[in-house]
Each structure stands twice: as C-alpha cells, then as structure tokens.
C-alpha cells in the first residue's frame, strides 16, 4: 500500500508526465506547420512516449492500492520562434523532469517505500537518456549553424532518430 505522501508525489509526477506529452505535442505541431517533417515526427513520437510514461505511473499507483489522479490538460507556454529555441526548451524541460524524478525517489527513500523506489529506477535511467539525447541534438544544431542544407539533412535524419545513448539493460 502506498503512503499518502508517496501517492501524492506520484500523482504530481503523473501531471508532469502529462504536461510533458503536451509540450512535445505543441512542439510537433509547430514543426509540422513550419515544414520540418522530421522534427515533427520526432516530437510526435516523444509526445506518445511521455504519455506512456504517465500511463505507467497511473497503473502503478492503482495497482499498489492507491488512486491515480488524471491531470488537467494545460496549454504549454513555449518560445516557438525557431528550431534551435525548440530544442533548448526541450533540454530545459527534460532537466526539470529529471529533478522531479530525483525528488520523488528521495520521498520514497524517506518513506522507506522500497518497491516504489525500485519502480522509479526505470524513470531515472530514462531521464539520463532523454537529457543526453537533447544535448546530442542541440550539439548537431549548433554544428549546422545557419546552413540551410545542413538543416534539411538534420530534419530528414530526425524522422528516424535513433538514440546514441544505450540504456542500461540492468535497469
């Protein structure tokens, strides 16, 4: 059984994962309208992934005897002026989510909820990958600079983005 403190913290994280899905969805829509089909594909896929992160938490809370709270949908506030600002915000957002996961793990440690702490290790590993991917993509964008040909190639590569970070199979 989950303590009220852990349940509340997990429900807060459910909200953050839902918000993450909306952030990526807004970015995907902007990219699609701008003609960045590859970036849009990447962002739509990320939006789906974040929704799955939320659903995984919802199922966990309910299976542990708690009650998951389904969050309201909020419109993301983003700077949608160009692809570089998009990916800078993506990195900042993923860092924020990583901090939130770390705080959640800390709460489970304080509450001596080892099952939830173990469950959250997947999220810890996932956030390492998400941050590394965002940094990798930003490095590529910085290399391209203002070269339109480079941006065209980058956009095409984003359609089939494969993470350069290999997750730890032991987590």
C-alpha positions as CSV (number, residue, x, y, z in Angstrom):
1,X,0.0,0.0,0.0
2,X,1.3,3.5,-0.9
3,X,1.6,6.1,1.8
4,X,-0.4,9.3,1.2
5,X,2.8,11.2,0.8
6,X,4.1,8.8,-1.9
7,X,0.7,8.7,-3.6
8,X,0.5,12.5,-3.7
9,X,4.1,12.7,-5.1
10,X,3.3,10.1,-7.8
11,X,0.2,12.0,-8.7
12,X,2.3,15.1,-9.1
13,X,4.6,13.2,-11.4
14,X,1.7,11.9,-13.4
15,X,0.7,15.5,-14.0
16,X,4.3,16.4,-15.1
17,X,4.4,13.5,-17.5
18,X,1.1,14.5,-19.0
19,X,2.4,18.1,-19.3
20,X,5.5,16.7,-21.0
21,X,3.3,15.0,-23.6
22,X,1.6,18.3,-24.2
23,X,4.9,20.2,-24.5
24,X,6.1,17.7,-27.2
25,X,2.8,17.8,-28.9
26,X,2.9,21.6,-29.2
27,X,6.4,21.4,-30.5
28,X,5.4,18.8,-33.0
29,X,2.5,20.8,-34.3
30,X,4.7,23.9,-34.7
31,X,7.4,21.9,-36.5
32,X,4.8,20.4,-38.8
33,X,3.4,23.7,-39.8
34,X,6.9,25.1,-40.4
35,X,7.6,22.2,-42.8
36,X,10.1,20.4,-40.5
37,X,8.6,16.9,-41.1
38,X,11.4,15.1,-39.4
39,X,11.4,17.2,-36.3
40,X,7.6,16.9,-36.2
41,X,7.8,13.1,-36.4
42,X,10.4,13.1,-33.6
43,X,8.2,15.3,-31.4
44,X,5.0,13.4,-32.1
45,X,6.9,10.2,-31.1
46,X,8.2,11.9,-27.9
47,X,4.7,13.1,-27.1
48,X,3.4,9.5,-27.3
49,X,6.4,8.3,-25.2
50,X,5.6,10.8,-22.5
51,X,2.0,9.8,-22.4
52,X,3.1,6.2,-22.0
53,X,5.3,7.3,-19.0
54,X,2.2,8.9,-17.5
55,X,0.1,5.7,-18.1
56,X,2.8,3.6,-16.5
57,X,2.7,5.7,-13.4
58,X,-1.1,5.7,-13.3
59,X,-1.2,1.9,-13.5
60,X,1.5,1.6,-10.8
61,X,-0.4,3.8,-8.4
62,X,-3.7,2.0,-8.9
63,X,-2.0,-1.5,-8.6
64,X,-0.4,-0.5,-5.3
65,X,-3.8,0.3,-3.8
66,X,-3.6,4.0,-4.4
67,X,-5.8,6.2,-6.6
68,X,-4.2,7.9,-9.6
69,X,-5.4,11.4,-10.3
70,X,-5.9,12.1,-14.0
71,X,-4.5,15.6,-14.6
72,X,-6.0,18.6,-16.4
73,X,-4.5,19.4,-19.8
74,X,-2.7,22.8,-19.9
75,X,-1.6,24.6,-22.9
76,X,2.2,24.7,-22.9
77,X,3.9,28.1,-22.9
78,X,6.8,27.9,-25.4
79,X,9.0,30.0,-27.5
80,X,8.2,28.7,-30.9
81,X,10.4,31.1,-32.9
82,X,12.9,28.6,-34.4
83,X,14.1,25.0,-34.2
84,X,17.0,25.9,-32.0
85,X,14.9,27.5,-29.3
86,X,12.6,24.5,-29.5
87,X,15.4,22.1,-28.6
88,X,16.9,24.4,-26.0
89,X,13.5,24.3,-24.3
90,X,13.3,20.6,-24.7
91,X,16.6,20.1,-22.8
92,X,15.5,22.5,-20.0
93,X,12.2,20.7,-19.7
94,X,13.9,17.3,-19.5
95,X,16.3,18.6,-16.8
96,X,13.2,19.8,-14.9
97,X,11.6,16.3,-15.2
98,X,14.9,14.7,-14.1
99,X,14.9,16.9,-11.0
100,X,11.3,16.0,-10.3
101,X,12.1,12.2,-10.6
102,X,15.0,12.6,-8.2
103,X,12.8,14.4,-5.7
104,X,10.3,11.6,-6.0
105,X,13.0,9.0,-5.4
106,X,14.0,10.9,-2.3
107,X,10.5,10.9,-1.0
108,X,10.3,7.1,-1.4
109,X,13.6,6.7,0.4
110,X,12.3,8.9,3.3
111,X,9.1,6.8,3.4
112,X,11.0,3.6,3.2
113,X,8.9,2.6,0.2
114,X,11.5,0.3,-1.5
115,X,9.1,-1.1,-4.1
116,X,8.3,2.4,-5.5
117,X,11.9,3.3,-5.2
118,X,12.8,0.3,-7.3
119,X,10.0,1.0,-9.8
120,X,11.3,4.6,-10.2
121,X,14.8,3.4,-11.3
122,X,13.4,2.9,-14.8
123,X,12.5,6.6,-14.8
124,X,15.9,7.6,-13.5
125,X,17.6,5.7,-16.4
126,X,15.0,7.1,-18.9
127,X,15.8,10.7,-17.9
128,X,19.5,10.1,-18.3
129,X,18.8,9.1,-21.9
130,X,16.3,11.9,-22.5
131,X,18.8,14.6,-21.4
132,X,21.6,13.0,-23.3
133,X,19.5,12.9,-26.5
134,X,18.5,16.5,-26.1
135,X,22.2,17.6,-25.7
136,X,23.2,15.4,-28.7
137,X,20.5,17.1,-30.8
138,X,21.5,20.6,-29.7
139,X,25.1,19.8,-30.5
140,X,24.1,18.8,-34.0
141,X,22.0,22.0,-34.4
142,X,25.0,24.1,-33.2
143,X,27.2,22.4,-35.8
144,X,24.8,23.2,-38.5
145,X,24.5,26.8,-37.6
146,X,22.6,28.7,-40.3
147,X,23.3,26.3,-43.1
148,X,20.0,25.5,-44.8
149,X,21.4,22.4,-46.4
150,X,22.5,21.1,-43.1
151,X,19.1,21.9,-41.6
152,X,17.5,20.0,-44.4
153,X,19.6,16.9,-43.8
154,X,19.1,17.2,-40.0
155,X,15.4,17.4,-40.4
156,X,15.4,14.3,-42.6
157,X,17.6,12.4,-40.0
158,X,15.1,13.3,-37.2
159,X,12.4,11.2,-38.9
160,X,14.2,8.1,-37.9
161,X,16.1,9.3,-34.8
162,X,17.9,6.6,-33.0
163,X,19.2,7.5,-29.6
164,X,23.0,7.4,-29.4
165,X,22.6,6.6,-25.7
166,X,22.2,2.9,-24.9
167,X,20.1,2.4,-21.9
168,X,21.5,0.1,-19.1
169,X,19.9,-3.3,-19.7
170,X,20.2,-4.0,-15.9
171,X,17.7,-1.3,-15.0
